[in-house]
Amino acid sequence: MTDNMKVYISVDMEGICGVTKWHETNRGEADYEYFRALMTREASAAVEGALAAGASEVVVRDAHDSGCNILPDELHPEARLIRNWSGGLLSMMEGLDATYSAAVFIGYHAKANTRNAILKHTMSLSIADLRVNGVSLPEAGWNALIAGMFQVPVVFVSGDEALCQQASTLLGHVDTLAVKAAIGAASVNRSPAWARENISLGVKKALLSLGDFKPFDLGSPCEVEIEFREEEGAERGSWYPGARRLNNTTVTLTAINFMDALRFYHFVG
């Protein structure tokens, strides 16, 4: 633990305990209000854990869909909340910089085409896979690379069981908490109260061992491949300066560093 420990918490919705169907994550549809409240409570549990570990500052980034899902008045009062999208490159990691000590991912989900995973996708439903230096990434991996640019380690990840397995494989030493698992499109959930209690305990435990975690980095330069579900995306992406068309649905760029890779994805993905 450091004397000035700033903690960044990125919160998605598909990996929140209980969430199973797309309509539960979409504003204006049935059950959305209930599940956004659960999202808010899981975020608050992570804040509680960070503060219990001695965090001097905690910032929560609402990182799902509109970026305006977490209920501000119900979020832990000690947290600062980032809402909406700026249009900048950091997206789900908006506001992160090198002054932070650690990053935490709450409510994350597995990558597209993962077997037995809840609401799996990668960044958008138009993308079949996203690879850096040949490594296929879920959003947790991509966002961990953003954190790595600032030398910030990801210390704790919660979501479904498939996502936790992917995060552990990619990041090596990272604490994970599976709040649900999948049987095909069905979900097997812990109780939301159990999820909140163990998120709080897990975040606290990880931060108290902060020195054990390392930033995620796949090296520079890096080969970025965006595989689309449809040919149109690859055709459009091939017009990006320096991009190459690999096949019918895939476009690639040799990026000088990960910021260059982010720029490519932002304008092509």
C-alpha positions in Angstrom: 0.0 0.0 0.0 1.2 3.5 -0.8 0.5 6.7 1.1 -1.2 8.3 -1.9 -3.1 5.4 -3.6 -5.5 6.5 -6.4 -7.7 3.8 -7.6 -9.5 3.7 -11.0 -12.7 1.5 -11.3 -14.1 0.8 -14.8 -17.6 -0.6 -14.7 -19.4 -2.4 -17.5 -22.9 -4.0 -17.2 -23.0 -7.3 -19.0 -20.9 -9.0 -16.3 -23.0 -7.7 -13.4 -24.4 -10.4 -11.2 -27.9 -11.5 -12.5 -27.6 -9.8 -15.9 -28.5 -12.4 -18.6 -30.3 -10.9 -21.6 -29.5 -7.9 -23.8 -32.7 -6.0 -22.9 -31.6 -5.9 -19.3 -28.7 -3.7 -20.3 -30.5 -1.4 -22.7 -32.0 2.0 -21.5 -35.7 2.1 -21.8 -36.3 -1.6 -21.9 -37.8 -4.0 -19.4 -35.8 -4.6 -16.2 -33.0 -2.0 -17.2 -33.7 0.2 -14.2 -33.4 -2.8 -11.8 -30.1 -4.0 -13.3 -28.6 -0.5 -13.4 -29.2 -0.3 -9.7 -27.3 -3.6 -9.3 -24.5 -2.1 -11.4 -24.4 0.9 -9.1 -24.2 -1.3 -6.0 -21.4 -3.4 -7.4 -19.5 -0.3 -8.2 -20.1 1.0 -4.7 -18.8 -2.3 -3.3 -15.6 -1.9 -5.2 -15.2 1.7 -3.9 -15.8 0.4 -0.4 -13.1 -2.1 -0.8 -10.6 0.4 -2.2 -11.3 2.8 0.7 -10.9 0.0 3.2 -7.4 -0.7 1.7 -6.4 2.9 2.2 -7.2 4.5 -1.1 -6.8 8.3 -1.0 -9.0 8.8 -4.1 -11.3 6.6 -6.1 -12.7 7.4 -9.5 -15.5 5.3 -11.1 -15.9 5.3 -14.9 -19.3 4.3 -16.1 -18.2 2.3 -19.1 -21.4 0.7 -20.5 -23.3 1.8 -23.6 -24.4 5.4 -23.1 -21.8 5.9 -20.3 -24.7 7.1 -18.2 -26.1 4.1 -16.3 -24.7 4.3 -12.8 -27.1 6.2 -10.5 -25.1 9.1 -9.1 -27.1 9.6 -5.9 -26.7 5.9 -5.1 -23.0 5.5 -5.8 -20.7 5.5 -2.7 -20.3 9.2 -1.7 -16.5 9.1 -1.5 -16.2 8.2 -5.2 -16.0 10.6 -8.2 -18.0 9.4 -11.2 -17.1 9.8 -14.9 -20.2 9.7 -17.2 -20.8 9.9 -20.9 -18.2 9.7 -23.7 -15.7 12.5 -24.6 -14.9 11.1 -28.0 -11.3 10.6 -27.0 -9.2 7.5 -27.4 -9.4 6.1 -23.8 -13.1 5.3 -24.0 -13.8 2.8 -21.1 -10.7 4.1 -19.4 -11.5 7.8 -19.7 -9.6 10.0 -17.2 -6.9 7.4 -16.4 -3.3 8.7 -16.2 0.0 7.8 -14.6 -1.0 9.2 -11.2 -3.2 6.2 -10.5 -1.8 3.2 -8.5 -4.2 0.5 -9.7 -7.2 -0.2 -12.0 -10.2 -2.4 -11.2 -12.7 -3.8 -13.7 -16.3 -4.6 -12.5 -19.1 -6.2 -14.5 -16.9 -7.2 -17.4 -17.7 -9.9 -19.9 -15.9 -12.4 -22.2 -14.8 -11.7 -25.7 -16.9 -12.5 -28.8 -17.3 -16.2 -29.8 -16.5 -17.5 -26.3 -18.3 -20.7 -25.4 -20.5 -20.6 -22.3 -20.3 -16.9 -21.6 -22.9 -14.3 -20.8 -23.6 -11.5 -23.5 -20.1 -12.0 -25.0 -18.8 -9.5 -27.4 -15.7 -7.5 -28.1 -16.1 -3.7 -28.0 -19.0 -3.8 -30.5 -21.3 -6.4 -32.0 -19.7 -5.8 -35.4 -16.3 -7.1 -34.3 -15.5 -10.9 -34.3 -12.1 -10.6 -32.7 -9.5 -8.0 -31.7 -5.8 -9.1 -31.6 -2.5 -7.4 -30.6 0.7 -9.2 -31.6 -1.4 -12.3 -32.3 -3.0 -12.3 -28.9 -6.9 -12.4 -29.0 -8.3 -9.9 -26.4 -11.5 -9.4 -24.5 -12.3 -5.8 -23.5 -10.5 -6.5 -20.2 -7.3 -7.2 -22.1 -7.6 -4.1 -24.4 -8.4 -1.9 -21.4 -5.5 -3.4 -19.4 -3.2 -2.4 -22.3 -4.5 1.2 -21.9 -3.7 1.0 -18.2 -0.3 -0.4 -19.0 0.5 2.6 -21.1 0.4 4.6 -17.9 2.2 1.8 -15.9 -1.0 1.1 -14.0 -1.6 -2.5 -13.1 -5.1 -4.2 -13.2 -5.4 -5.8 -9.8 -9.0 -7.1 -9.7 -11.6 -8.2 -12.3 -15.2 -9.3 -11.7 -17.7 -10.7 -14.2 -18.7 -14.1 -15.5 -16.6 -17.2 -15.1 -15.4 -17.2 -18.8 -14.2 -13.6 -18.5 -12.3 -14.4 -15.3 -10.6 -17.3 -17.0 -9.6 -15.0 -19.9 -8.3 -12.3 -17.6 -6.2 -14.7 -15.6 -4.7 -16.2 -18.8 -3.9 -12.8 -20.2 -2.8 -10.8 -17.3 -1.1 -13.5 -15.2 -1.3 -12.4 -11.6 -4.7 -10.7 -11.2 -7.4 -11.3 -8.6 -10.7 -12.3 -10.2 -14.2 -12.9 -8.9 -16.8 -14.9 -10.9 -20.3 -13.7 -9.9 -22.0 -16.0 -12.4 -21.4 -18.7 -15.0 -23.1 -19.8 -18.2 -24.7 -22.9 -19.7 -25.1 -21.8 -23.3 -27.3 -18.7 -23.1 -28.5 -19.5 -19.6 -26.8 -18.0 -16.5 -26.1 -19.5 -13.1 -25.8 -16.6 -10.7 -24.6 -16.0 -7.1 -26.8 -13.7 -5.2 -26.3 -10.0 -5.7 -25.6 -9.5 -2.0 -22.8 -12.2 -2.2 -21.4 -10.5 -5.2 -21.2 -7.2 -3.5 -19.7 -8.5 -0.3 -17.0 -10.5 -2.2 -16.2 -7.6 -4.6 -15.5 -5.4 -1.6 -13.4 -8.0 0.1 -11.6 -8.9 -3.1 -10.7 -5.3 -4.1 -9.4 -4.6 -0.6 -7.3 -7.8 -0.6 -5.8 -7.0 -4.0 -4.9 -3.4 -3.1 -3.3 -4.5 0.1 -0.9 -6.6 -2.1 -0.5 -3.9 -4.7 3.3 -4.6 -5.1 2.5 -8.1 -6.4 0.9 -6.8 -9.6 2.5 -5.6 -12.9 1.2 -3.5 -15.7 0.1 -5.4 -18.8 2.2 -4.8 -22.0 2.5 -6.7 -25.2 5.4 -4.7 -26.5 6.1 -2.1 -29.2 5.7 -1.9 -32.1 2.5 -3.9 -32.1 0.5 -5.5 -34.8 -3.2 -4.8 -34.4 -5.8 -6.9 -36.2 -9.5 -6.0 -36.2 -11.6 -8.9 -37.5 -15.1 -7.8 -38.4 -18.2 -9.9 -38.8 -18.9 -8.3 -42.2 -16.7 -7.4 -45.1 -17.8 -3.7 -45.0 -15.8 -3.0 -41.8 -12.6 -4.3 -43.3 -13.1 -2.4 -46.5 -13.6 0.8 -44.7 -10.7 0.1 -42.3 -8.3 -0.6 -45.2 -8.4 3.1 -46.1 -6.8 4.1 -42.8 -3.2 5.3 -43.5 -0.8 2.4 -43.2 -3.6 -0.2 -42.8 -3.5 -3.5 -44.7 -6.3 -5.8 -45.7 -5.5 -9.4 -44.5 -8.6 -11.1 -45.8 -12.3 -10.6 -46.5 -13.1 -9.4 -42.9 -9.8 -8.5 -41.3 -7.7 -5.3 -41.4 -4.3 -4.8 -39.7 -1.9 -2.0 -38.8 1.7 -2.1 -37.5 1.4 0.5 -34.7 4.6 2.2 -33.4 3.1 1.9 -29.8 -0.2 1.2 -28.2 -1.4 4.8 -28.4 -1.0 4.5 -32.2 -3.0 1.2 -31.9 -5.7 3.0 -30.0 -5.9 5.7 -32.7 -6.3 3.0 -35.4 -9.1 1.2 -33.5 -10.9 4.4 -32.6 -11.2 5.5 -36.2 -11.7 2.1 -37.8 -13.4 -0.2 -35.3 
